[in-house]
Amino acid sequence: MNARLWMHCGLPAAALTACLAANPALAQETKKCPMGIPVTYEMPYPCGDGSTGGVDMDAGAAYAWKALIALNWPAQSDTRDAPDKTKNFGDPGARVWETMRSKVELYPGNGSPTQAPHGVTLKDGKPTNGPRFGYDQAPVYVYSPEGVKTADGQVRACKGQEPVQTPAWTVLDETTQIGNNQTFAGVLPATPTKTNSQPQLIRYGVKMNQDVYSNIVQNQYWYSGSQSALSVASANYVKALASGQTQNPPSPYVDFAAPFAPANQGAPSSAENKTSSVEVKMSWRPLTEKEAASGRFFQAPVRYFEVEDNAPCWREDRWGLVGMHLISFTAAAPWGIWSTFEQADNILTADGKPTEDANGNIINPGSGPTPTSPELTSNPNVLTPIVTKNGEYCATPGARLFFRENPKYHTMPSDGAICVNSRWHAIPKEIAAINDSAHSAIRENLAKTGKTNSPWLYYKLINVQATPVDFDSKDNARFSSTASYYLANSTIETDYSLGMFTGDLKRGVPANKIHHFPDALVDYYNTRLLPFQAANLGFLEKPIRMGGCAGCHAFAATIGQDFSFALGDNVKAPESPTPFKKTSAFRNYKP
């Protein structure tokens, strides 16, 4: 940490706001990062704050928009995850992020020591065709033969589905929010169609860029098991954590992130810039005719799954993107940067009015006085928390989003629909201002090429987590706010548990306490830093309880998987459109 800042301000970070107010010279150190949003295909690097080496919220928000623009550049036709530098931002074609590999293309359902992701050449069980390892091959979606009831693990087409030359870039094989709930868009008709048994259902896909892919393949992390390289590496990390955070993990250990380059030592080299692991999680749904014609939605072909003859089958259609997480680990920052975007019109009133504008400012009150109808509450500071409702279930959602909880946990109200009236935490005015700046930059770029509109003018950054903080420091004004601490997307983390996440999920509900022998309750901290990590974030050496997306993914780090739940989670089958029914033909769901 910067010596002057340490001497004047010290810890905890919650006191930082008052300290900076009393020391204007120090406050100036936080304002050196350029806030402009260039419209370019170059992936950005995050700007450090110049004192701690962390990334301030405003710099993190600017980074998120720069990354979104770069990833939405038209892609090359023969190289996946690569921009076509001869094209402009608004030109037609698949976007860079669309051509990234889907999760099932990294973790196929038949993954094993002898069965790698498609495109990988193995010799004696080791990949030999690096550095890209066949990344650029056309999409192939291979699940477990037993899971999808086919000989090769590729799902059959549904009856009446027209053949396709190659699968859609985007495969939506998740229908739940990590098993907790399903979310629906009331603006769509509820009646099943010939091609979609759940037309209101929002479905999900996960993608990872070439740097992630090559890291996974090179280290043979595409499968798990007691003798796998992933299990050995994860165990090494877990043993180091168990030693009281006093030792670095023995090699090998899972390292998803790029090599650390302190952000306050200037911009990284171009080579370091390109060494950036990126994960994308998306939410999609069908559009009404009015929505499809509005120009306000990014639309693309997607592959989704139905059930026929007690087995999954696939269909393809043109749907609209309604939410997107961007998670990046880059050499220019000491921590992953978590950001989430949404389409402007996600949260509607019952009669169909948007509650926010395209920047995130509230323009219409929601259809109820609390974020959900019925109101939901929970106490995370007990050993076995539950979510309780105050009021009746939402019988008439109208155009609102609504969700149904998983009944298997018996810890959440799951006997009816719960409607969304507003966000759990409103978008701060500072984030809305950055959205406005990004939209202005896009308009200026469009004007240069004779275009007047882009669907990306109707997507907004909800918030960003660029530097981790403890719960007690969630409002330190430099690295966090309550809204960023509980970072959540209304279409990806819709329910109470995910929208108000802190600590850990216990039977689907946030929990801050764990049992300590013989009968005491102690605080649970989900982010623990080993010495090599603490050197990057020296001012955060103590264990912390992070919230929102980063806090949830922090659990994966405690089991040695560096903030990625995807590692080793081979996709055995797509999730069912009706996963909470006991007769579901698909995979079981994990908490």
C-alpha positions, 0 to 999 in steps of 0.5 A: 500500500502507498506509504502516505495513504497508509500513514494517514489513513490506515485500515479499515477501508470504511474510514477511508472516505473521511480520511480522504476528505481531510487530506485533499492531496491524497484524494487527488491520487484517486482521480488520475484514471482517464474516464473516457470510453473509446469505441475500439476493438482493443481489450482494455486494461484497468487503471490502478488508483495510484496509491493502493494498487487496487482499482477504484469503482469509477475506473472499474466501471469505465473498464467494464464498458470498454471491455463490453465494447471490445467484446461486441466488435464484429468477429473474424470469420475464421478465428474465434474470439478475435475482432475483425479490425477491418470492420466498425462497431455496428457492422453486422456479423457475430460478435467476438464474445459470441464466438468464444467457446461455450462451457460445454466446449471446455468441459464436455460431458464425456471429458476424461483423461483420454477425451478432451474438448473437441479440437485438442490433439492428445498424445499419451494423455497430454495435449500437443497442438498448442498454443490454441489447442484447436480452439477455432473449430466450429461449435460442437456440443457434447454431453454425457451419452447417458445424460442425453441418451445418444451414442455420441453425447450430442443432443438430437434435434426436436421433431420438426426442427429444420437442420442447421449447417453448424450449431448456433454460437450460443447454447442455452443449456441452463434454465435455473439460477445455480439451482436456486430458482427459475425466472420468467418474463411476464411480458411474454404469453404464458401459453406453451407453443409448438416449439417452446414449452416455457415461453416466459422462461429466461435461459442461460449460457456461459462462455470463456475466451481463448486464454481460459481455454488454453489454460484449462487444456494445457493444465489438463483441467477439463475433467475432475476425479481423484487422480486428475490434475485438477484435483491435485492442484485444487488439493494443494491450494486447500492444504495451504489455506488450512495451514492458516494462510501462512504458506504459499501453495505448492505447485501445481495449484489452480491459477485462473488469473494472468500473472500479476503486474502492479497497476500503479507501475504504469500500463502493462505491455501489449503481451500482458494486455492480451493475457486476460481470462474472460468469462461471460454469462448471458441471459436470453429469452424470446421477444414479443413482436414489438420488442423484436422490431424496436431495435432495443435488443441485441438479437441472435440465433440461440440453441435451447432444449426441450423434452421429447420421449423423456430425453432432451432435444434441441431447437434453434430460434432468434432470441433477445439478450437481456443480461450479461456478466463479464468476469475478467482476470487481467495482468493489469489488476490484482483481482478479478473484475466483476461487472454486469449489464442488462437490457434497459427494459427488464424491470417493468411495471405490471402494466408494462412501463419500464421502471428505469431509463437506458442509463439506469435512472428510475423513471416510473415507480414499481408495482409495489412498495418493496422489491418483490411481491410478496416481501422477502426477508432473511437473517444471515446471522443464524446457523440455519437461515430461511427466507420468509415472505410477508404477504400472498404470492403474486397471482397476477404478474402482468408484464413483471419479471417473476420467479419460482424458488426450488422447493427441495431446500425447504428454506425458501417460499416455493409454493407460488410466483414472486414478482419483481417490482424493483432492484434489490439495490438501485443503480447509483447515479455515478454508474448511471452517469458512466452509462450515459458517457458510454452511450454518447461515445457509441452514438458518436462512433455510429455517426462517423459511419453513417449509422443512427442506432445500435441495440447497445444504446439500450444496455446499461452497466448495473454495477461493478466489483473491481476490488474486494471489500469486507462487509464492514467496508462496503460503503467506503466510497472508493472501492465499494457501495452497498449496491456494488457489494450486493452486485446482482443482475435482475435476470441472472440473480433475481431471488432474495438469496442471490440478490442479497448474497453475503457469506455462503449459501446454506441450503440456498440461503445466505449465511454469515455464520458457521458452527465452531465446535463444540457449540459456538457460532463464528463468522464465516469469511468467504475470501481468504488471501494466501501470501502471494495474493496478499502481496497484490492486495496488501491492504486486504490481508485479513479474511473478508466477507465479500458479497454479490457475484465475487463473494459467491464465486469466492467459495470456489477459491476456498476449494482450490478453483480460483473463483470458477465454479465451471472448473471440472464441472463437466456438463452431463446434460442440459438443464430441464425447462421444468427442473423442479418437477420430480419427473424431470428427465434431466440432470439433478441440480446442485445447490 
